[in-house]
Amino acid sequence: MAGVSIAPRLLLVGAVLGWLGPAGAREAETDPRPLPIADQSPTAAVHGLPRATGYTVAAAGEWRAGLRLDYTSHYTEQSAPAETLLFDGETTRAVLVFRRGFEGRWQATIEIPFVDHSGGFADGFIDEFHDTFGFADGGRARAPRDRQRFRYARDGRLALDVDDSPSGVGDLRLGLKRRLAGVGDWGAAVAGELKLPTGDADRLTGSGGTDLAVWATIGNNQHGTSRWRLLAGAGGLHTGRGDVLDAQRVDNVAFGWASIGYALSPAWVARAQVNLHGALYEDTGLEALDGTAVQGALGLDWQVTAASRLTLGLVEDLNTGASPDVSLSLGLEHAF
């Protein structure tokens, strides 16, 4: 239950960031912004898959500080010849994010994560949610409730075994992005992110390796004249040698996202999004390791003040078994 105890304190910090007064006379931002989500599977989140991003950057000299909270419920039980896998538990991931804008339309980012794996508390609610909407539950309803166990056995040997509800600092991320000139109403950017092995692979708060991701994004409404927000991004991840199923790790993985939003008012934007990435592991017959993860998300953006934004998202797995059942995402950001 450690994830439950830290969440109120993190939400309080985020609320303070979100409700700080406006920093000068800034207009509401009208560029398309994706839901900042990524695959939170125990064996995927340890790698450097970036969250979906847009094409804008902080203004030169501007700082942006934020807090992202992801609550994820896991349940998948799979088997193949000589392999068995069980991911059962809940993960709370809290990330402090700091951005700084520079001349030439550059932006630097640092992300400091804290990861908590636990048995959690929400299995009953999620069972009812799946029943109500007719979503597949992958056998969740038959499993013991509120249990934490991440295990993968291969050829009679436990290659992964985490069941003590660990928590700790995750892998630090350093990012760099440059906004391009764009064409007409379409804006674009290129970005890169380096993930450093500051987490603990034995506790699944990190991979034990250094990863590098590069990607590009393109979206409409560069001039702020449309209520529609269209955005797409794609790139590649190079995973470095680490300590989580390293013998089966895939060196290079493609990823991407597509997002559509509609401005309900100047302060509120409704969004729908699809994220996907290729397999992070190979030489296995298990979808949770070698499947193409496809996630769908619905969410809302709220421009709380001229300088503060709040984002809410609900994420579901569209390729059942390749990514977690459900994730809830909360993001708060303040510019100053």
Number of C-alpha atoms within 10 A of each C-alpha: 14 16 23 14 9 13 16 11 11 16 18 11 14 23 15 12 21 25 17 16 16 16 14 10 8 11 10 16 15 20 24 30 24 29 33 17 26 22 26 23 23 23 22 23 19 25 30 26 28 26 14 25 23 26 28 24 20 20 17 14 11 15 18 19 20 22 25 24 22 21 21 24 27 26 26 23 20 16 16 12 10 12 17 18 22 20 24 28 26 30 27 26 25 26 22 18 19 19 20 20 21 16 10 11 17 21 24 20 18 19 20 17 23 18 22 25 29 24 23 24 17 14 23 12 10 17 17 12 13 16 13 9 8 9 15 15 18 14 11 20 16 9 13 10 16 18 19 24 21 24 17 21 16 16 10 9 10 13 13 18 16 16 18 13 21 19 21 18 18 29 28 20 22 16 19 19 24 21 22 17 12 15 10 10 13 17 23 22 23 20 21 19 22 20 26 21 21 20 23 20 19 15 20 27 28 32 32 23 22 21 24 22 23 21 21 21 24 23 26 24 19 21 12 15 11 14 17 20 23 21 27 25 23 19 20 20 26 19 23 22 17 18 16 22 17 17 12 14 20 19 15 16 17 19 22 22 25 21 24 21 23 17 18 12 11 13 16 17 23 20 24 19 22 23 26 21 22 19 21 24 22 16 11 17 16 20 21 28 26 19 21 19 26 20 26 19 22 18 20 20 22 17 19 20 19 18 23 24 23 24 22 20 22 19 25 19 22 20 18 20 23 23 28 27 26 20 25 18 22 22 24 27 26 26 25 14
